[in-house]
Amino acid sequence: MYRIQASTLTVTSHFPRGLTTLGVSWLGGQFDAVALHRGEIAGTWHAPEPCDDVEKFGELLRQAVEKTGFQGNTVHLVLSHPKLSHQIVDVPEAKGPALKALVQRQVDKLKLFDEVAAWTFEKSEPTKNSSGALVHLLPRAILYRLVGNAEQAGFHLVSVIPPTAVLHAQFARLPLDSKGIGLIAADIDGGTTIVVARREGPLFLARSLDASRARGSSALVVDINRTLLYVSQRFGVDVTGVWLYGTPLTEQIEEFRPQLHVPVEASSEPLTGPFWAQESLRIPSDFTPNLVSARQIRAPQHRALLRLTTVLAAAAVLAMLAAASWFHFKARSEQRMVTGLLQQTAQLQAEHQSFQQSYLELSNRERFVQGVLDHRPGPVPIWLAAYLGEITPDELIITNLHVVRQTNTWHVAISGKLQPTLPHSTRTLVRGVDELADKLRNGPFQATVLPNPVQESATPAPAARSATTAFADWAAQLRPAKPKLIAPPTHFTLEALLQ
């Protein structure tokens, strides 16, 4: 996690509107808490006994919540720890991820402990030769225990900042002009933290002196003079004033003034327990060097998103299982339906084969009947034969009936003779034939009778003669001729055309 200090820092006397959080200062074992509810102080608490055990952080939070009536879940911590250090490094001119990568390369060289470091940095004033950065380092294990203990207590630790951030905000209240540079030395439970900065802008440096080095005014004056000289040599500027914070230092101000070559003033701000927590909550987050990474800050949102994703995934799985069950049920229903349809198909195929066999048998019978019907004589010859049976005169006998189909007519040939019991008479034969022809013309057939209905009896052909018979015939011719008898006709032929 890193922060890039903005050019102007403005700290107001009021808290951000609508802010509900718990501000905590844990400095040198002294634990203080301030509860905010919608931008107003809801309660404060000062731990009766000092405690510097990180594992007790969750228990201290629960007590602070109980005493202050805190109703939120976020916690801001101002931390002073023996292993929390501040280092100035030179970095090339860079911004964003490039600057972070440059600082990352120097972290292992800067830390004063063997553990993996959790770190953050803020831009410092440029030196004579390059840009600078103020790096804050703390063992990662300590930071993780603080975050974990807060979570076990039911709270979310969103920031862990050094006391230098609170002191940096105090420069906006000092009587400095825009170019003036000041030094603040603050007592923190026996130790001393030194910060050098302008009224507006980034820090020059920050140092933390433990109680052994800060004990006594002479030792502290030596460290302050060294700091003034370091600022002059490294940054090429001079500090114009020194301000002392905390009762142990303000009481020794008369001892400091003769030994320092710059004006020394005492701050009117009382460094009581709630001061650090309250002042940390007034600082905009963009100006705060936070040791808690952005990923850890967003961890609750990630967990909530993960829970939501898990719920949605579970709901999706249940929906898919329900859909799978429904589809399985539908598939089984469809399978049963398909099985029933297959059975019906098999039954219908069997019936189809039976019907096809019956159809083949009926087709064969039809062809047989059609063959018989096709070879039957047409209805006209039958009707004509039946009609002739009714209209033929009694004296005639029909011996032959020949009916032929022509293009548009029927040609009828009727042959017959006289009844053998009747005397052979041409008149009788002609009368019978005329009667028959008349009935054909006027009857239902409306036949056209062709002429020459009657034929004479055929004269027998002469037999072959021998020489003796021929001589006898010649001899007979010499006799007188006898009269020749002509036999009357007995047969007839009648032709007609039917339309």
C-alpha positions as CSV (number, residue, x, y, z in Angstrom):
1,M,0.0,0.0,0.0
2,Y,1.3,3.4,-0.8
3,R,0.1,7.0,-0.8
4,I,1.5,10.0,-2.8
5,Q,1.2,13.2,-0.7
6,A,-0.7,16.0,-2.4
7,S,0.7,19.5,-2.6
8,T,-1.8,21.1,-0.2
9,L,-2.9,19.7,3.2
10,T,-6.0,21.3,4.8
11,V,-7.2,20.1,8.2
12,T,-10.5,21.4,9.5
13,S,-11.7,21.5,13.0
14,H,-14.7,19.3,12.3
15,F,-14.9,15.6,11.3
16,P,-16.1,14.5,7.9
17,R,-19.8,14.7,7.7
18,G,-21.6,11.4,8.0
19,L,-18.5,9.5,9.1
20,T,-19.2,6.6,11.6
21,T,-16.0,4.9,12.7
22,L,-13.8,4.2,15.7
23,G,-10.6,6.1,16.0
24,V,-7.9,4.4,18.1
25,S,-4.4,5.6,19.2
26,W,-2.0,3.0,20.5
27,L,1.1,4.8,21.4
28,G,3.8,3.3,23.6
29,G,1.3,0.9,25.1
30,Q,-1.3,3.5,25.9
31,F,-4.7,2.7,24.3
32,D,-7.3,5.5,23.6
33,A,-10.5,5.4,21.5
34,V,-12.9,8.0,20.1
35,A,-16.2,6.8,18.6
36,L,-17.8,8.9,15.8
37,H,-21.4,8.6,14.8
38,R,-22.3,10.6,11.6
39,G,-19.5,13.0,12.1
40,E,-20.1,13.7,15.9
41,I,-18.2,12.3,18.8
42,A,-20.3,9.7,20.5
43,G,-17.9,8.7,23.2
44,T,-14.2,8.4,24.3
45,W,-12.3,5.9,26.3
46,H,-8.9,5.7,27.9
47,A,-7.5,2.3,28.9
48,P,-6.7,2.3,32.6
49,E,-3.6,0.2,32.2
50,P,-0.9,0.3,29.5
51,C,-0.8,-2.7,27.1
52,D,1.6,-3.4,24.3
53,D,0.6,-7.0,23.4
54,V,-0.6,-7.1,19.8
55,E,-2.7,-10.2,20.7
56,K,-4.8,-8.1,23.1
57,F,-5.9,-5.7,20.3
58,G,-9.2,-7.4,19.7
59,E,-10.1,-7.4,23.5
60,L,-9.2,-3.7,23.7
61,L,-11.5,-3.0,20.8
62,R,-14.4,-4.8,22.4
63,Q,-13.9,-2.8,25.6
64,A,-13.6,0.5,23.7
65,V,-16.9,-0.3,21.9
66,E,-18.6,-1.1,25.1
67,K,-17.4,2.1,26.8
68,T,-18.1,4.4,23.9
69,G,-21.3,3.0,22.5
70,F,-19.8,2.6,19.0
71,Q,-22.3,1.4,16.4
72,G,-20.2,0.9,13.4
73,N,-17.6,-1.7,12.3
74,T,-14.6,0.2,10.8
75,V,-11.5,1.1,12.9
76,H,-8.7,3.6,12.2
77,L,-5.5,3.1,14.2
78,V,-2.6,5.5,15.0
79,L,0.2,3.2,16.0
80,S,3.5,3.8,17.6
81,H,5.7,0.6,17.9
82,P,9.4,0.0,18.5
83,K,9.7,-1.7,15.1
84,L,7.8,1.0,13.2
85,S,10.5,3.1,11.4
86,H,10.6,6.0,8.9
87,Q,13.3,6.3,6.2
88,I,14.1,8.9,3.6
89,V,15.2,7.5,0.2
90,D,16.2,9.1,-3.1
91,V,14.2,7.9,-6.1
92,P,14.2,9.0,-9.7
93,E,11.4,11.2,-11.0
94,A,8.5,8.8,-11.5
95,K,4.8,8.4,-10.7
96,G,2.3,5.7,-9.9
97,P,3.3,2.0,-10.3
98,A,6.8,3.0,-11.6
99,L,7.5,4.9,-8.4
100,K,6.1,2.0,-6.3
101,A,8.4,-0.4,-8.0
102,L,11.5,1.8,-7.4
103,V,10.6,2.1,-3.7
104,Q,10.0,-1.7,-3.5
105,R,13.6,-2.4,-4.5
106,Q,14.9,-0.5,-1.5
107,V,12.5,-1.8,1.1
108,D,14.7,-4.8,2.1
109,K,17.7,-2.4,2.5
110,L,15.8,0.1,4.7
111,K,14.1,-2.2,7.2
112,L,15.7,-2.6,10.7
113,F,14.2,-6.0,11.4
114,D,14.5,-9.5,9.8
115,E,10.8,-10.2,9.2
116,V,9.0,-9.4,5.9
117,A,8.0,-5.8,5.9
118,A,4.7,-4.2,5.4
119,W,5.4,-0.7,4.0
120,T,3.9,2.4,2.7
121,F,5.4,5.7,1.5
122,E,4.7,9.3,0.7
123,K,6.5,11.7,-1.5
124,S,8.9,14.0,0.3
125,E,10.5,17.3,-0.6
126,P,13.1,16.8,-3.4
127,T,16.7,16.9,-2.3
128,K,19.5,18.8,-4.1
129,N,20.0,15.9,-6.5
130,S,16.8,13.9,-6.9
131,S,13.3,13.3,-5.8
132,G,12.7,11.7,-2.4
133,A,10.2,9.5,-0.6
134,L,9.5,8.9,3.1
135,V,9.0,5.2,3.6
136,H,7.2,3.8,6.7
137,L,8.1,0.1,7.6
138,L,6.5,-2.3,10.0
139,P,6.9,-6.1,10.2
140,R,4.1,-7.7,8.2
141,A,3.4,-10.3,10.9
142,I,2.5,-7.5,13.4
143,L,0.1,-5.8,10.8
144,Y,-1.6,-9.2,10.0
145,R,-2.1,-9.9,13.7
146,L,-3.7,-6.5,14.2
147,V,-6.0,-7.0,11.2
148,G,-6.8,-10.6,12.2
149,N,-7.6,-9.7,15.9
150,A,-9.8,-6.9,14.7
151,E,-11.7,-9.3,12.5
152,Q,-12.1,-11.8,15.3
153,A,-13.6,-9.1,17.4
154,G,-16.1,-8.3,14.6
155,F,-14.4,-5.1,13.2
156,H,-12.7,-4.1,10.0
157,L,-9.3,-2.4,10.4
158,V,-9.2,0.1,7.5
159,S,-6.0,2.1,8.4
160,V,-2.9,1.8,10.4
161,I,-0.9,5.1,10.3
162,P,2.2,6.4,12.1
163,P,2.0,9.4,14.5
164,T,4.1,11.4,11.9
165,A,0.9,11.7,9.8
166,V,-0.9,13.4,12.7
167,L,2.1,15.7,13.4
168,H,2.3,16.6,9.7
169,A,-1.3,17.8,9.8
170,Q,-0.4,20.2,12.6
171,F,1.9,22.3,10.3
172,A,-1.3,23.9,8.8
173,R,-1.9,25.5,12.2
174,L,1.6,26.9,12.8
175,P,2.3,30.6,12.3
176,L,4.5,29.9,9.2
177,D,4.5,31.8,5.9
178,S,4.2,29.8,2.6
179,K,8.0,29.4,2.4
180,G,8.7,28.9,6.1
181,I,10.0,25.5,7.3
182,G,9.2,24.2,10.7
183,L,10.3,21.4,13.0
184,I,7.9,19.7,15.4
185,A,9.2,17.6,18.3
186,A,6.4,15.7,20.1
187,D,6.6,13.6,23.2
188,I,4.9,10.2,22.8
189,D,5.0,8.3,26.1
190,G,8.6,9.0,26.8
191,G,9.8,8.8,23.2
192,T,10.2,11.7,20.8
193,T,9.0,12.0,17.2
194,I,10.5,14.7,15.0
195,V,8.9,15.9,11.8
196,V,10.2,18.7,9.4
197,A,7.8,20.2,6.8
198,R,6.4,23.4,5.3
199,R,3.0,24.8,6.2
200,E,1.8,23.3,2.9
201,G,3.4,20.5,1.0
202,P,5.1,17.2,1.6
203,L,7.4,16.3,4.5
204,F,11.2,16.8,4.5
205,L,11.8,14.0,7.0
206,A,10.4,12.2,10.0
207,R,12.3,10.5,12.9
208,S,11.3,8.5,15.9
209,L,13.6,8.5,19.0
210,D,13.1,5.9,21.7
211,A,13.0,6.8,25.4
212,S,16.7,6.1,25.9
213,R,17.8,8.5,23.2
214,A,15.2,11.1,24.1
215,R,15.9,11.1,27.8
216,G,17.3,14.4,28.9
217,S,17.2,17.8,27.3
218,S,20.8,17.7,26.2
219,A,20.5,14.5,24.3
220,L,17.3,15.7,22.6
221,V,18.9,19.0,21.7
222,V,21.8,17.1,20.0
223,D,19.3,15.1,17.9
224,I,17.4,18.3,16.9
225,N,20.6,20.1,15.9
226,R,21.7,17.1,13.9
227,T,18.3,17.1,12.2
228,L,18.6,20.8,11.4
229,L,22.0,20.3,9.9
230,Y,20.8,17.3,7.9
231,V,18.0,19.3,6.4
232,S,20.3,22.1,5.5
233,Q,22.8,19.8,3.8
234,R,20.4,17.4,2.0
235,F,17.7,19.8,1.0
236,G,19.5,23.1,0.9
237,V,17.0,24.9,3.1
238,D,17.0,26.2,6.6
239,V,14.5,25.5,9.4
240,T,12.9,28.8,10.6
241,G,11.3,27.5,13.8
242,V,10.9,24.7,16.3
243,W,7.7,23.8,18.1
244,L,7.5,21.5,21.1
245,Y,4.4,19.2,21.7
246,G,3.7,17.5,25.0
247,T,4.1,18.5,28.6
248,P,7.5,16.8,29.2
249,L,9.0,18.9,26.4
250,T,7.2,22.2,26.9
251,E,8.4,22.2,30.5
252,Q,12.0,22.2,29.3
253,I,11.6,24.9,26.7
254,E,13.8,27.4,28.5
255,E,16.6,24.8,28.4
256,F,16.1,24.3,24.7
257,R,16.2,27.9,23.6
258,P,19.8,28.7,24.4
259,Q,21.1,25.5,22.8
260,L,19.2,25.9,19.5
261,H,20.0,28.6,16.9
262,V,16.3,28.9,15.7
263,P,13.3,30.2,17.6
264,V,11.6,27.6,19.9
265,E,7.9,27.7,20.8
266,A,5.6,25.6,22.8
267,S,2.4,24.2,21.2
268,S,-0.9,24.9,22.9
269,E,-2.3,21.5,21.8
270,P,-2.5,19.1,24.7
271,L,-1.2,15.7,23.7
272,T,-3.8,13.8,25.7
273,G,-4.9,10.3,24.7
274,P,-7.9,11.2,22.5
275,F,-5.9,13.9,20.7
276,W,-4.2,11.5,18.4
277,A,-7.3,9.5,17.5
278,Q,-9.4,12.6,16.9
279,E,-6.7,14.3,14.8
280,S,-6.2,11.2,12.7
281,L,-9.9,11.2,11.8
282,R,-9.7,14.8,10.6
283,I,-7.0,14.1,8.0
284,P,-8.3,13.4,4.5
285,S,-7.4,9.8,3.5
286,D,-5.5,11.0,0.4
287,F,-2.9,12.5,2.8
288,T,-2.6,9.5,5.1
289,P,0.3,7.0,4.7
290,N,-1.7,3.8,5.3
291,L,0.1,0.5,6.1
292,V,-3.1,-1.4,5.3
293,S,-3.2,-2.3,1.6
294,A,-6.0,-1.5,-0.7
295,R,-6.7,-5.3,-1.0
296,Q,-7.1,-5.6,2.8
297,I,-9.3,-2.5,2.9
298,R,-11.6,-4.0,0.3
299,A,-11.5,-7.4,1.9
300,P,-15.0,-7.1,3.4
301,Q,-16.5,-6.1,0.1
302,H,-14.6,-9.0,-1.5
303,R,-16.0,-11.4,1.1
304,A,-19.5,-10.0,0.7
305,L,-19.1,-10.3,-3.0
306,L,-17.7,-13.8,-2.5
307,R,-20.7,-14.7,-0.3
308,L,-23.0,-13.2,-2.9
309,T,-21.3,-15.1,-5.6
310,T,-21.4,-18.3,-3.6
311,V,-25.2,-17.8,-3.0
312,L,-25.7,-17.0,-6.6
313,A,-23.6,-20.0,-7.6
314,A,-25.5,-22.2,-5.2
315,A,-28.8,-20.9,-6.5
316,A,-27.6,-21.5,-10.0
317,V,-26.5,-25.1,-9.1
318,L,-29.9,-25.7,-7.5
319,A,-31.6,-24.2,-10.5
320,M,-29.6,-26.4,-12.8
321,L,-30.3,-29.5,-10.6
322,A,-34.0,-28.6,-10.7
323,A,-33.8,-28.1,-14.4
324,A,-31.9,-31.3,-14.8
325,S,-34.5,-33.2,-12.7
326,W,-37.3,-31.7,-14.8
327,F,-35.5,-32.5,-18.0
328,H,-34.8,-36.0,-16.7
329,F,-38.5,-36.4,-15.9
330,K,-39.5,-35.0,-19.3
331,A,-36.9,-37.3,-20.9
332,R,-38.4,-40.3,-19.1
333,S,-41.9,-39.2,-20.1
334,E,-40.8,-38.8,-23.7
335,Q,-39.0,-42.2,-23.6
336,R,-42.2,-43.8,-22.4
337,M,-44.1,-42.0,-25.1
338,V,-41.5,-43.1,-27.7
339,T,-41.8,-46.7,-26.4
340,G,-45.6,-46.6,-26.8
341,L,-45.2,-45.1,-30.2
342,L,-42.8,-47.8,-31.2
343,Q,-45.2,-50.4,-30.1
344,Q,-48.0,-48.7,-32.0
345,T,-45.7,-48.5,-35.0
346,A,-45.0,-52.2,-34.8
347,Q,-48.7,-52.9,-34.5
348,L,-49.6,-50.6,-37.4
349,Q,-46.8,-52.2,-39.5
350,A,-48.3,-55.6,-38.8
351,E,-51.7,-54.3,-39.7
352,H,-50.3,-52.6,-42.8
353,Q,-48.7,-55.9,-43.9
354,S,-52.1,-57.7,-43.4
355,F,-53.9,-55.0,-45.3
356,Q,-51.3,-55.1,-48.0
357,Q,-51.8,-58.9,-48.3
358,S,-55.5,-58.4,-48.5
359,Y,-55.0,-55.6,-51.0
360,L,-52.9,-57.9,-53.2
361,E,-55.5,-60.7,-53.0
362,L,-58.3,-58.2,-53.9
363,S,-56.1,-56.8,-56.7
364,N,-55.6,-60.3,-58.1
365,R,-59.4,-60.8,-57.9
366,E,-60.0,-57.5,-59.6
367,R,-57.6,-58.3,-62.4
368,F,-59.4,-61.7,-62.8
369,V,-62.8,-60.1,-62.9
370,Q,-61.6,-57.3,-65.2
371,G,-60.2,-59.9,-67.5
372,V,-63.5,-61.7,-67.6
373,L,-65.4,-58.5,-68.1
374,D,-63.1,-57.4,-70.8
375,H,-63.7,-60.6,-72.9
376,R,-67.5,-60.5,-72.6
377,P,-69.4,-59.4,-75.7
378,G,-70.6,-55.8,-75.7
379,P,-74.1,-55.1,-74.7
380,V,-75.4,-54.2,-78.2
381,P,-75.0,-57.7,-79.7
382,I,-76.7,-59.2,-76.6
383,W,-79.5,-56.6,-76.8
384,L,-79.9,-57.2,-80.6
385,A,-79.9,-61.0,-80.1
386,A,-82.6,-60.7,-77.4
387,Y,-84.6,-58.3,-79.6
388,L,-84.4,-60.6,-82.6
389,G,-85.7,-63.4,-80.4
390,E,-88.9,-61.3,-79.9
391,I,-89.4,-59.8,-83.4
392,T,-88.4,-62.7,-85.7
393,P,-91.6,-63.9,-87.5
394,D,-92.8,-67.4,-86.8
395,E,-92.1,-68.6,-90.4
396,L,-88.4,-67.7,-90.2
397,I,-85.5,-69.3,-88.4
398,I,-82.3,-67.2,-87.8
399,T,-79.3,-69.4,-88.2
400,N,-76.5,-66.8,-88.0
401,L,-76.0,-63.4,-86.4
402,H,-72.9,-61.5,-87.1
403,V,-72.4,-58.1,-85.3
404,V,-69.2,-56.1,-86.0
405,R,-68.2,-52.8,-84.4
406,Q,-67.1,-50.2,-87.0
407,T,-66.0,-46.6,-86.4
408,N,-69.3,-45.1,-85.6
409,T,-71.8,-47.9,-86.4
410,W,-72.5,-51.5,-85.8
411,H,-72.6,-53.8,-88.9
412,V,-75.2,-56.5,-88.6
413,A,-75.5,-59.6,-90.8
414,I,-78.5,-61.8,-90.2
415,S,-78.8,-65.2,-92.1
416,G,-81.8,-67.6,-91.9
417,K,-84.3,-69.8,-93.6
418,L,-88.0,-70.7,-93.7
419,Q,-89.4,-73.1,-91.2
420,P,-88.9,-76.6,-92.6
421,T,-92.5,-77.4,-91.8
422,L,-93.9,-74.7,-94.0
423,P,-94.2,-75.1,-97.8
424,H,-91.4,-73.4,-99.6
425,S,-92.9,-70.3,-101.0
426,T,-91.0,-67.2,-102.1
427,R,-93.9,-65.1,-101.1
428,T,-93.8,-66.4,-97.6
429,L,-90.1,-65.9,-97.3
430,V,-90.3,-62.3,-98.7
431,R,-93.1,-61.4,-96.4
432,G,-91.3,-62.7,-93.3
433,V,-88.0,-60.9,-94.3
434,D,-89.9,-57.7,-94.9
435,E,-91.6,-57.9,-91.6
436,L,-88.3,-58.5,-89.9
437,A,-86.6,-55.6,-91.7
438,D,-89.5,-53.3,-90.9
439,K,-89.2,-54.1,-87.2
440,L,-85.5,-53.4,-87.3
441,R,-86.1,-50.0,-88.9
442,N,-88.9,-48.9,-86.6
443,G,-87.8,-50.5,-83.4
444,P,-85.6,-49.2,-80.7
445,F,-82.4,-49.8,-82.8
446,Q,-83.5,-47.6,-85.7
447,A,-81.5,-49.9,-88.1
448,T,-80.7,-49.0,-91.7
449,V,-81.5,-52.2,-93.7
450,L,-79.3,-52.7,-96.8
451,P,-81.1,-54.0,-100.0
452,N,-81.1,-57.7,-101.5
453,P,-82.4,-59.4,-98.4
454,V,-83.4,-62.7,-100.2
455,Q,-81.2,-65.3,-102.0
456,E,-82.3,-68.1,-104.2
457,S,-81.5,-71.7,-103.5
458,A,-78.1,-72.6,-104.8
459,T,-77.9,-74.7,-107.9
460,P,-75.8,-77.8,-107.4
461,A,-72.6,-77.8,-109.4
462,P,-72.3,-80.2,-112.2
463,A,-70.5,-83.4,-111.3
464,A,-67.5,-84.6,-113.2
465,R,-68.3,-86.8,-116.1
466,S,-66.6,-89.8,-117.5
467,A,-66.3,-90.5,-121.2
468,T,-69.4,-92.8,-121.0
469,T,-71.5,-90.2,-119.2
470,A,-70.5,-87.5,-121.7
471,F,-71.6,-89.7,-124.5
472,A,-74.9,-90.4,-122.8
473,D,-75.4,-86.7,-122.3
474,W,-74.7,-86.1,-125.9
475,A,-77.1,-88.7,-126.9
476,A,-79.7,-87.2,-124.6
477,Q,-79.4,-83.9,-126.3
478,L,-80.6,-85.4,-129.5
479,R,-83.9,-86.1,-127.8
480,P,-86.6,-83.5,-127.6
481,A,-86.1,-81.0,-124.6
482,K,-88.4,-81.2,-121.5
483,P,-89.6,-78.2,-119.6
484,K,-87.2,-77.1,-116.6
485,L,-88.6,-76.6,-113.0
486,I,-87.3,-73.7,-110.8
487,A,-87.3,-74.3,-107.0
488,P,-88.5,-71.4,-104.8
489,P,-85.8,-69.7,-102.5
490,T,-85.6,-71.0,-98.9
491,H,-82.7,-68.9,-97.4
492,F,-82.2,-65.2,-96.8
493,T,-79.5,-62.8,-95.7
494,L,-80.3,-59.5,-94.1
495,E,-77.7,-56.7,-93.6
496,A,-78.3,-53.6,-91.5
497,L,-76.3,-50.7,-89.9
498,L,-77.0,-49.6,-86.3
499,Q,-76.0,-46.1,-85.1
